[in-house]
Amino acid sequence: LAKKKKKPTTTTRSTTMCTVEKRGNVFILTLTGDDEHRLNPNLISTIRSAISDIKSQSSRTSAAALITTATGKFFSNGFDLRWAQSGGSSTFLPRLRHMVDIFKPVVSDLLSLPMPTIAAVTGHAAGAGYVLAISHDYLLMRKDRGVLYMSELDMGMTFPEYMAVIFREKLGSSAARRQVMLRAAKLRAEEAVRLGIVDSAHDAAEEVVTAAVRLGEQLAARKWNGEVYAEIRKALYPELCKELGLSTRVVVVPNPRL
């Protein structure tokens, strides 16, 4: 008799703001709820805690992949400006700077995570929400809803330096950088694919997540060493690593399959 193929083990851990599901060797971090997933200190701390938990669950000998996605209309609509304004006009800029500062380690966490990372963008991603998405290795997006939008130019403010660097190093063409940074373009999925910002566009939110899981499983199946993968990733973005204070090192782990 043929042996039945075992289904991947699925486990889920949740907080009030996000869930972490482990589906085989793929971790799925989901920002939950129907709000805009605005990045305030609480949500930023929750995301960092989830990434740390994922890192601790993964091992050097067991390959894995991370998918970050969200429920509702928004992937993330950026920093929580309402929270920044809630203390009055005198506290708005200090609170905004605080969010900028504490979000920077999220980018660092993703850049140094020892596994491939995929953003499954199922809704609007604006400002810091866009930066969250592009901090992943791959970006998949739905066609029927959602835009990528850096609003700084429209709002009359400059880019935090680490955000400027991530777009300089991650966007491969001057046309893409111009659209994002100097035109404040609201990019839909198919145009973002054409500009090389998005890897693939899909018809609906469910299809984005399905494609992301399929890609994550393919990447995890390669069984790459996580430390090696993270160091090679960091080597791709030397200016960003310098801005984030990340060092690089040589790692050699012989592959017994070769």
Disulfide bonds with the S-S distance in Angstrom:
none
